[in-house]
Amino acid sequence: MSPIYKKIAISALSTFIIFSYTPAFSVQNGRLEYNDVLYDYSNFDVQEVTHEADEIFKKYNSAQTDAERLQLGQNALCKYYLLTKIDYENIYPFVQLARLYIDKNKKRFAKEYLSTALNLDNQNAYANYYYGEYYFKYRDYRRALKHYLIAYNNGYRNLYDLNLKMAIIYEKLGDIQKSIDFYTQAYKIDSSQNPEISEKIGSLKQLNYDKSEYYSKSIIRE
């Protein structure tokens, strides 16, 4: 397929998804049987579509109005969905779809795409990190920690946000020493993002464990 026809086909597919169904319904449930017959997905260029999808995703994250975010979100969903059709074993677009749905607070759709990604590779750092983000957002800290630890042990050890989130979780779970360790590591990675971390570390070191409420299990969602 020539480059110009690829662009026409991608544009037509995106238009079809956007105007034929609601984004969540069409992308999540894959109601594109008629379209699947029309397009030979193997002829699309993965790198080209990925670049287009990522550029739209960046614009979506920086959009200033709800209308702009809605349109860009729809376009990003279409592009990433297309990538899942081009290469079903590629974890990246499934995680990106999940990230969009997390942002839209579509819990079921996000979880299904994250589960698909982990079914392809349950040790994948990228998929586990965003599964952790999913659970962290909804305050399911034990499950978030499970996935964060997998990401941490598979290449994300030096990620500032991951160390910070794990520090917060361990603090909530009452493991003060581990919380201190991860706050310290986050501060070493980038002290400029949150200078107050050093104060947090100091306060945790001085914490009177016996009188604290950190061991109260009532703050943890089972």
N, C-alpha and C positions, 0 to 999 in steps of 0.2 A: 504494500500500500504506500503510495507516494505521500510525502509530508503534507501537501495541501489537502489530500483526501483524508488523512489522519485527523487533521484539525477540524475539517468539516464533520467527520464522523463523531469526534469527541464533543463538538459543540451541539450536534443534533442529539446525542445521547443525553447530555446535560439538560438540554431544553425539554426533552421528553420526560425525564425524571421530575424536573421542577414543576412542570405544568400539568402533568398527568396525575400526580399523587402528592400528598403531603410529604415533606422530606423524611420524617421519622418512619412513616409507613412504607414508603417506597424503598428507601435504602435499607432499612432494617429487614424487611420481609422479602426483599428481592423480587417484587412482583414485576419482573422484566422479561417474562417468557417470550413475548413477541419481539422484544428488542434483542434477546439472545439469539434469535434466529437470523436477524438482520445483520448482526455484526460478528466478524471473526476477531475475537479479542486477542488472539495470538499475534496479530499483525501490528498491534499498537506498540509504541516505544515506551518501555517502562520508565526510563530516565526522564524522558520528555514529560510524561504525564505526572510523574512524581514532582518534578520541578514546578509544574503549573499548580499542582495541588498545594505544595508547600508555600508558594508565593501567595496564593489565595488565603491560606491559613494564617500567614503573617499579617495580611491586611485585616483579616477577621479579628485578630487579637488586638489590633490597634484602631479598630473602627470607633468612631465617635458617636454615632447615632444607632438607635435600635433597628431602624430600617436598613441601614447599611450592614449591620451585623447579621441581620436575618438573611439578606440576599447573599452575602459572602459565605455565611454558614451553609446555606443550601448548595452553593457552588462547590464548596470544599467537600461536602458530603458526597456529591456526585463524582468528583474526581477521585476521591479515595475509594469510593465504591467501585469505580471503574478499575482501579488498580487491583482490587481483590478478584476481579474477573479475569484480569490479564495473567496474574500469577497468584493462585490461591495459597501457595506455600510461603508467600512473603508476609511476615508478621507485621511489618511497619504500617501498612494502610489500615489493618484491623485496629491497631492501637490508636492511630490517628482518628479513626471514626469514633472510638470509645472516648477519646479526649473531647471531641466535639459534643458528644452526648452527655458527658460529665458536666461540661460547661452549661449545657441546656437543662441540666437536672433531669435527664431522662435515664433514670437508674437502670431499668431493665435492659434497655438497648445497650447502654455502656457496658454492663456486666456481661452480656452475651458476646459482644465483640472481644472483650478482654479474655473471656473463657476460650473463645476460638483461637486467639493468639497463643494462649498457654497450652492448648491442645496441640499446637504445632511445635512448641518448645517450652516446656514448663520451667526451664532454667534461664530463659531469656531475660536479661537485665532490664531492657526497655519495657517489655510487657509487664514484668513484675513491679517495676517502679510505679507505673501508672495504675496498676491494680492496687498498690499501696495507697496512691493518691485518691483513688476511688473510695476506699474504706476510711481513709483519714478524713475525707470531706464529710462523711456520714458518721464520724466519731466511733467507728468500730475499730478501736485501737489495736486489739489483739490480732485481728486479721490483717490490718495494715502493717503491723510489725513483721508478720510472717513474710509478706511479699517484699517489704523493704529489705529484710535480711538477705533474701535471695538475690535481690539486685545488688546489694552491698558486696556480697561474696562473689559476684560474677562481673565485676568490672566497674562498679559505681562507688567504690570505697572513698574516692576523693571528690565526690559531688557534695557541694556545700548544702544544698537544700535537703538532701537525703540525710546527712548527718544531723542537721537541725531538727528535722521531723522525728528522727529516731530518739534524739535527746528529749524532745517534748513527750513522746510516748512513754519512754522509760520513767520520766518524771511523774506522769500520770499513773503509771503502774506501780510506782513506789520503789523502783530500783534506782536509788539516788546515785550510787556510784557509777552505774552505767550511764545515767543521764549526764553526770559530770563529764564522763569520758567523751561522750558524743558532742556535748556543747563545746568542750575543749578542742575537739577535732574540727568542728565547724569553724570555730574562731581562728584556728591555725590556717585553714584553707582560705578564708577571706574575712579578715577582721573589720573590713570597711562596711560590709552590708548591715551589720547589727552590732555596733560598739557596746550595747548594753549586755551582750552575752557575758562579758567578763564579770559584770556585777551579778548576773544570774549564777555563774559558777561559784562566786564567793558566797552568795547567800545559801546555796545548796550545801556547801562545805560546812557552813555554820549551823545548818538545820538540826534541830533537836528531834531525832527520829521518834523517840518515845512519845512526844507530845504533838507530833505532826498528824495531819489527816491524809498523808500520801498513801497510807496503807489501807484506807477505806475502800473497799471493793465497790461501794455504791457509785463511784465516779466512773466505773468502767462498764461499758455496754457489753453484755454477754451475747 
